[in-house]
Amino acid sequence: MRRALAKARKVAPGWLTSYVSPLGWCVLALGVASLAAFPALGWHELIVIAVITLVMEAAGLIMSLGNTAFKATLKLSERRITVGDTVDVDVEVANPGKTPTVSAEGELPMGEAHESFRIPALAPGHTKSQRVQFRAATRAVLPVGPLSIRKGDPFGLIRHEQSLSEAINVYIHPRTVRLNTLSSGLARDLEGGPTEQVVDDDLDFYGLREYRPGDDMRNVHWLSSAKTGTLMIRQYDATKRTDTSLTLASNPGDYLDEQEFETAVSVAASIGAQCLMDSRPLVSHVSTHDCQAHNPTQFLDWCSGITPDMDENPNLAANTLKTSPDASFYFFVIGSLGELERLRRIAAAVPSESVCVIFSVDRSQASSIRQYDGFTLATLGKLDELPLVMEALR
């Protein structure tokens, strides 16, 4: 009995609030108080108030009754989209039982927005389909669902709510542009990729050329030399493995406004996605969060959830070097409010044998490239200029 009472005490508050709203309890309390006060005060107005409130509660209770044993499924046209794209959500509500259901109100949360629609009464075995469409206005990891139904009175006094489906995350990726990435790193590496440079000593055979004084005789291709009667030297495509570290400043104090921050996210996303498309190892950093993605989709999913961090370490290289101490390339992306002296300190912490490029997003400035001691500063006015800047850096 004690266990039953203890369980009832835990369950009762949730059960009471799930069927009777706070407004419903207030109206009920007003009706009971008016009825109790009538014998003492003798005001007939109190009887009127008591009757009206109690009738409203009884009507709400009656309207919340009925079979609502629905089953629902959510189908999304896309789970991964870019800012500005549109997603269709197909909601299918079915009556799997043997008795008809009553009509109810359906509600589908999409992030902070809620889409409401009417679910009609369904005969046994029948279904109702509803299509909801929304446009991705901002970058985010957006939960769609769970779909819930509500049955009750129009005043919201009595309600019967039921969740019918699980929430599904939609990844809204930042806008990106295609790039030509930079080449730097360990030469003659088995895991490296070919570059546009032709050299006399590497792993990836390119072709032959005639001997020139000073060439290493170990590179002579003797079979071709015997056929042509001229010494022929082997040539190779230069191969390099480029390990890239990409760090994005997430402190709002580094940016003029939210739009500038979103542009910086797009710049970082474009660079990182292109590195992964070129099969180059990439480690990304935002504040204290790291990502070692293996493909562009995984990386862009991570970019969708990037949020500002007021407590970020001003020295962006501090957290970067903990996980990427030996990268070939260090990319840093920061806003227009980052001071040059601070950028110098960040670059000074990077290993001297590595390449350091800092991108400063500043919509008020024209795109430019400046060379400083130990790093290159590239100023970007807008995202669409990033391919030209990267080409110039090459």
C-alpha positions in Angstrom: 0.0 0.0 0.0 2.9 2.4 0.9 4.5 1.6 -2.5 1.2 2.2 -4.3 0.7 5.5 -2.5 4.3 6.7 -3.2 3.8 5.8 -6.9 0.5 7.6 -7.0 2.1 10.7 -5.5 4.8 10.7 -8.3 2.4 10.0 -11.1 -0.6 12.2 -10.0 1.0 15.6 -10.7 2.0 14.7 -14.2 -1.4 13.1 -14.9 -3.3 16.0 -13.6 -1.4 18.6 -15.5 -1.5 16.5 -18.7 -5.3 16.6 -18.9 -6.1 19.8 -17.0 -4.1 22.9 -18.0 -3.0 25.5 -15.4 -5.8 27.8 -16.8 -8.3 24.9 -16.3 -7.2 24.5 -12.7 -7.6 28.3 -12.1 -11.1 28.3 -13.7 -12.1 25.2 -11.6 -10.8 26.9 -8.4 -12.7 30.0 -9.2 -15.9 28.1 -9.7 -15.5 26.1 -6.4 -14.6 29.2 -4.5 -17.6 31.1 -5.8 -19.9 28.2 -4.9 -18.4 28.0 -1.4 -18.7 31.7 -0.8 -22.3 32.0 -1.9 -23.9 30.8 1.5 -21.8 33.4 3.4 -22.2 36.4 1.1 -25.6 35.6 -0.6 -24.4 37.1 -3.9 -26.3 35.5 -6.8 -23.5 36.6 -9.1 -21.3 34.0 -7.4 -23.8 31.3 -8.4 -23.7 32.5 -12.0 -19.8 32.4 -12.0 -19.8 28.9 -10.4 -22.3 27.5 -13.0 -20.5 29.0 -16.0 -17.1 27.8 -14.9 -18.2 24.3 -14.0 -20.2 24.0 -17.2 -17.1 25.0 -19.2 -15.0 22.4 -17.3 -17.6 19.7 -18.0 -17.8 20.7 -21.7 -14.0 20.6 -22.0 -13.9 17.1 -20.4 -16.6 15.8 -22.8 -14.8 17.3 -25.8 -11.5 15.7 -24.8 -13.0 12.2 -24.8 -12.9 9.8 -27.8 -10.6 7.4 -29.5 -7.3 9.0 -30.4 -5.2 5.9 -30.9 -3.4 7.3 -34.0 -0.1 6.2 -35.4 2.0 8.6 -37.3 5.2 8.7 -39.4 7.3 11.6 -40.6 9.1 11.6 -44.0 11.5 14.3 -45.0 12.5 15.1 -48.6 16.1 15.9 -47.3 17.9 15.4 -44.1 20.9 17.6 -45.1 20.3 21.0 -46.8 22.0 24.3 -47.3 20.8 27.7 -46.1 18.0 28.9 -48.4 16.9 25.5 -49.4 13.3 24.1 -48.8 12.3 20.9 -47.1 9.1 19.0 -47.5 7.8 17.1 -44.5 5.2 14.5 -45.2 3.1 13.6 -42.2 1.0 10.4 -42.4 -1.5 9.7 -39.6 -3.2 6.3 -39.6 -5.9 4.6 -37.6 -4.6 1.0 -37.0 -7.4 0.0 -34.6 -10.8 -1.5 -35.2 -12.9 1.5 -34.1 -13.2 4.9 -35.7 -11.1 7.8 -34.2 -12.3 11.3 -33.4 -10.9 14.4 -35.0 -8.0 16.1 -33.2 -5.5 18.9 -33.6 -2.0 18.0 -34.8 1.1 20.0 -33.9 4.5 19.6 -35.5 7.4 21.5 -34.0 10.2 22.6 -36.3 12.8 24.2 -34.1 11.2 27.1 -32.4 8.3 27.2 -34.9 5.1 25.1 -34.6 2.9 24.0 -37.5 -0.7 23.1 -36.6 -3.2 21.3 -38.7 -6.5 19.5 -38.3 -6.6 15.6 -38.3 -10.1 14.4 -39.3 -11.9 11.4 -37.9 -10.5 8.3 -39.4 -12.2 5.0 -40.1 -10.4 1.8 -39.1 -7.4 1.2 -41.4 -7.6 4.6 -43.0 -4.8 7.2 -43.2 -4.5 11.0 -43.7 -1.5 12.6 -45.3 -0.4 16.2 -44.8 2.5 18.0 -46.4 4.3 20.7 -44.4 7.0 22.8 -46.2 9.6 25.1 -44.6 12.6 27.1 -45.8 15.9 27.0 -44.1 16.6 30.6 -43.1 19.7 30.1 -40.9 22.4 27.5 -40.3 21.4 25.0 -37.6 20.8 21.5 -36.5 17.0 21.7 -36.6 14.8 19.1 -34.8 11.6 18.3 -36.7 9.0 16.7 -34.5 7.9 14.9 -32.5 4.4 15.0 -34.0 1.8 15.4 -31.2 -2.0 15.5 -31.2 -4.2 17.5 -28.9 -7.9 16.9 -28.0 -9.9 19.2 -25.8 -11.9 22.4 -25.6 -11.1 25.6 -27.7 -10.4 27.5 -24.5 -7.6 25.2 -23.5 -9.0 24.2 -20.1 -9.1 20.4 -20.6 -6.6 18.8 -23.0 -5.5 15.3 -23.9 -2.1 15.3 -25.6 -0.2 12.4 -27.1 3.2 12.1 -28.9 3.0 10.0 -32.0 6.5 10.1 -33.5 10.2 10.7 -32.8 12.0 13.9 -33.6 14.3 13.9 -36.7 17.3 16.2 -37.0 17.7 18.3 -40.2 21.3 19.5 -40.8 21.2 23.0 -42.3 24.7 23.4 -43.8 26.4 26.8 -44.2 26.8 28.1 -47.8 30.1 27.0 -49.4 32.1 27.6 -52.6 34.4 25.3 -54.6 38.1 26.1 -54.2 41.6 25.2 -55.3 43.3 24.2 -52.1 47.0 25.0 -51.4 49.7 22.4 -51.5 52.3 22.1 -48.8 53.6 19.3 -46.6 55.8 16.2 -46.7 57.3 15.5 -50.1 57.6 11.9 -51.5 55.0 10.6 -49.2 53.2 7.3 -49.9 49.9 8.8 -48.7 50.4 12.1 -50.5 48.5 13.3 -53.5 50.0 14.5 -56.9 50.7 18.1 -57.4 51.1 20.1 -60.7 54.9 20.1 -60.2 57.2 17.8 -62.1 60.4 16.7 -60.3 63.3 14.2 -61.0 62.8 12.2 -57.8 59.5 11.1 -56.3 57.1 8.1 -56.3 54.6 8.8 -59.0 56.1 8.3 -62.5 55.3 11.1 -65.0 57.4 10.6 -68.1 60.9 10.8 -69.7 63.2 13.6 -70.9 66.7 13.8 -72.4 69.7 13.8 -70.1 71.2 17.1 -69.1 74.6 17.6 -67.5 74.4 17.3 -63.8 71.5 14.8 -63.7 71.7 11.9 -61.3 72.7 8.8 -63.3 70.5 6.7 -61.0 67.4 8.2 -62.7 68.5 7.1 -66.2 65.9 4.8 -67.8 68.2 2.4 -69.5 65.7 0.5 -71.6 64.4 3.7 -73.3 68.0 5.0 -73.6 69.0 1.8 -75.5 66.0 2.1 -77.9 66.6 5.8 -78.7 70.4 5.9 -78.5 70.1 8.9 -76.1 70.2 8.9 -72.4 66.7 9.4 -71.0 65.9 10.6 -67.5 62.8 9.5 -65.5 60.5 12.3 -64.3 57.9 12.2 -61.6 54.8 14.0 -60.4 55.6 15.6 -57.1 53.5 14.1 -54.3 52.9 15.7 -51.0 50.8 14.9 -47.9 49.1 18.0 -46.6 47.9 17.8 -43.0 45.5 20.8 -42.5 44.5 22.4 -39.2 41.5 24.7 -39.5 40.5 27.0 -36.6 37.4 29.3 -36.5 37.1 32.1 -33.9 33.8 31.8 -32.2 33.8 34.7 -29.8 31.1 37.3 -30.8 33.5 40.0 -29.8 35.6 39.3 -32.8 32.8 40.0 -35.3 30.9 43.1 -36.2 27.5 41.3 -36.3 25.9 37.9 -36.7 26.1 38.1 -40.5 29.8 38.5 -40.4 30.1 35.5 -38.1 28.0 33.4 -40.5 30.3 34.4 -43.4 33.3 33.3 -41.4 31.6 29.9 -40.8 31.0 29.6 -44.5 34.7 30.4 -45.2 35.9 27.8 -42.8 33.3 25.3 -44.1 34.4 25.9 -47.7 38.1 25.3 -46.9 37.5 22.3 -44.8 35.1 20.6 -47.3 37.5 21.1 -50.2 40.4 19.6 -48.2 38.3 16.5 -47.5 37.2 16.3 -51.1 40.9 16.3 -52.0 41.4 13.4 -49.5 43.6 15.6 -47.3 43.7 15.0 -43.5 41.8 17.7 -41.7 41.4 18.6 -38.0 39.0 21.5 -37.2 38.8 23.6 -34.1 36.1 25.9 -32.6 36.7 27.0 -29.1 37.3 23.8 -27.1 35.6 21.6 -29.6 37.5 19.6 -32.2 36.3 17.6 -35.2 38.4 15.0 -37.2 35.9 14.3 -40.0 36.5 11.7 -42.7 34.3 13.1 -45.4 32.7 16.5 -46.3 29.2 15.5 -45.2 30.4 14.7 -41.7 32.3 17.9 -41.5 29.4 20.1 -42.7 27.1 18.4 -40.2 29.5 19.5 -37.5 29.6 23.0 -39.0 25.8 23.2 -38.8 26.0 23.1 -35.0 28.7 25.7 -34.5 27.6 28.4 -31.9 29.2 31.5 -30.6 31.3 31.2 -27.4 31.9 34.2 -25.2 34.5 32.3 -23.1 36.8 31.3 -26.0 40.5 31.6 -25.4 41.8 34.7 -27.3 44.9 32.9 -28.4 43.4 30.6 -31.0 46.6 28.7 -31.4 46.6 27.4 -27.8 43.8 24.8 -28.3 44.8 24.2 -31.9 48.3 23.0 -31.1 47.0 20.6 -28.5 45.5 18.4 -31.2 47.4 19.6 -34.3 51.0 20.1 -33.3 52.5 19.0 -36.6 50.2 20.2 -39.3 51.5 21.3 -42.7 48.9 24.1 -43.0 47.3 26.2 -40.3 44.2 28.1 -41.3 42.6 30.6 -38.9 39.4 32.4 -39.7 38.5 35.5 -37.6 36.2 38.5 -37.8 37.0 42.1 -38.6 37.5 43.2 -35.0 40.6 41.0 -34.5 43.6 43.2 -33.9 46.7 42.8 -35.9 48.9 42.4 -32.9 46.8 39.5 -31.7 47.1 37.9 -35.1 50.9 38.2 -34.8 50.8 36.4 -31.5 48.6 33.6 -32.9 51.0 33.1 -35.9 54.1 33.2 -33.6 52.9 30.1 -31.8 52.6 28.1 -35.0 55.7 25.9 -35.9 58.0 27.8 -38.2 58.2 25.0 -40.8 54.4 25.1 -41.3 52.4 27.5 -43.5 50.1 29.9 -41.6 47.2 31.7 -43.3 44.8 33.9 -41.4 41.5 34.9 -43.0 39.9 38.1 -41.7 36.2 38.6 -42.7 35.5 42.2 -43.2 32.6 43.3 -45.4 33.7 47.0 -45.3 37.1 46.1 -47.0 38.0 44.9 -50.4 39.6 41.5 -50.6 43.4 41.6 -50.3 46.5 39.6 -49.3 49.3 40.9 -47.1 52.4 39.1 -46.2 53.7 39.4 -42.6 56.6 37.8 -40.8 55.5 34.2 -40.3 52.0 34.4 -41.7 49.8 35.6 -44.6 46.8 37.7 -43.9 44.0 37.4 -46.4 41.1 39.9 -46.0 37.7 38.8 -47.4 34.9 41.1 -48.2 32.4 38.4 -49.1 32.3 34.6 -49.5 32.2 34.6 -53.3 35.7 36.2 -53.4 37.2 33.3 -51.6 38.1 31.2 -54.7 40.0 34.2 -56.2 41.9 34.7 -52.9 42.8 31.0 -52.7 44.0 31.1 -56.3 46.2 34.1 -55.6 47.6 32.4 -52.5 48.7 29.5 -54.7 
